[in-house]
Amino acid sequence: MNQERRDLLIRRTELGLFFAGLFATAILAKVFVEQVPLRPARMALAKVIVPGQPPEPGEPGPIYSLGGELLAKSVVRHAVCANPQEFSLEDERANVARQLSRVTGAPIQSFYPHLCEKNSQFCYIARQVSPGVAATVRELHLKGVFIRPEYGRVYPQGSLASNVVGRRGIDDTGLTGIEGLWGFCLNGKASSRRWNVDCGGETIIGADPDFVPAEPGSAVILTIRLPLQKIVEAAMDDLVAGHHPVAATCTVLDPRNGEILAAASRPTFNPNDARSARPEDFSCRTACDVYEPGSSFKPAMVGAALDAGAVTPRSAFVCTGVTEIGGRRLSCWGEWGTRGHGTVTPADIIAKSCNLGAAQIALRMNKRTQYQYLEKMHILEYRAREHTYVNLKGEPVHDTLASGLDGEQPAYVPPIDGLRVRDQANIGFGQGVYLSDLHLLAIYGAIANGGTYYYPNVVREVRSASGQLIRRRAPLSGGTLFKPKTCATMLSFLEGVVRHGTGGPAAIPGVRVGGKTGTAQIYDWRTGGFLPNEYVMSFIAVAPIEAPRFVVLCRVTRPQYGSHGSDTALPTVRRVLVAALRLADDLGA
Ligand SMILES: [Zn+2]
């Protein structure tokens, strides 16, 4: 019997046994849920559903922020079910349906067709009803109607961090976010009974089944700091109200260990009312949107050229406004396309966001050197990255969940073999490379901490229902990106952006802030061209420069109002940064 047919048969038989068993007088046959090949002359245990004893579901574990605030918890609910075979008369069936509809609030038409199915022994009348409604149904003593326990999910923080936390479906399976990706930890185990069976799979007469009680799932503790998350969400609401973007994100990273302290996406949803949301509202865009970053990528490539010794802070370049590279006309941005920035150093190129200067710096490296740095930035990895956690014995264990955020996408960079001179120049100012926010945050995190690349991470710990530590995700280093000296130089360049460059409005009195603006066209894969007058605008900031604790990135995709990163994303970043610096000592390490 092939696996598919066997699975189907198992499923059918289980259901049949389960409910027919309510009245069964004899123990029915053997159904293996987890079939193992039975070896001759050897006893094996197999799980068998016992007639008349519906399995108790295991309670899904909660999700917490790092401060211990509940982000998701389970509540006891019930399902009202019926066996359609129990109604021999149509009047009887209609009467039961009317009573159930009145008590549960479920419209008759939503369950009546199932109640009439001739070959079915089970149907749902209403799901996720409260214990009070379940008690009322029981008191009606309706023949053929019974109650099954199940769990519902409540999100005490509503839409706060909902794109990170995600949601569960009615069948109590995680669908998106931590709920989906970390379901293997959160999900409880249903109760079961194991029968002793012989080598032929026959139940051994007289042997009592072992009852295996339901087990609750584990708790997942995130790195999210709720006080900061609240500020980020409020800032994002104002951003959306003011600029009407198609999408937007704001993320705060701790550069010292790669922890994600706050992450918000727009559009968003309230997981307590997920049914009214649209499919696009569920995405965790910090992880899954991949886009051309534009100018916010310039520091990555200028840093690479400095680190490789291809340029020095005193190297000089000339921006004439327009030039030709590899047969393609390339112009600087805005009015500088006609005026030109003149003679510029690497610091000027970052502060003024000069495209021609950034292109020339990129071309000072050979493409192999350029790719070595792209590799160190972990943007050439096409497969899911591995993450490491420490198990109870303190041993490092590999885990393939990367950041822990749902839907994480790899970056895209054209293969080195086909790379033309003009492609190499484009990468210098963030075109022709496609990254997620996570990639960009990690690169700035490395510049901020003196050179160590940390994989961004949103899950701190997993604990059993009794509080025992099951796994801890240690900060995972992806190696050294730049030398400390290069990082110090780059931080001073980023500070220059805020002191006398395109990021001026990000200045905070008494705090040394560095940052970079980004405004990029949007490539349309369907037409093979750029969308006219549509941009991704961003601002990324690092502070305080002398010992950076925060990297804040805000990205605004296709805003209706606003033309640059400095007037859309920058005010949001500044607001979040001010709050983060104020809260810094209370955010916990
Ligand atoms: Zn220029």
Residues whose N, C-alpha, C, O or C-beta is under 5 A from the ligand:
A	BS01	ZN	C319 C332 W336 H341 C354 N355 L356
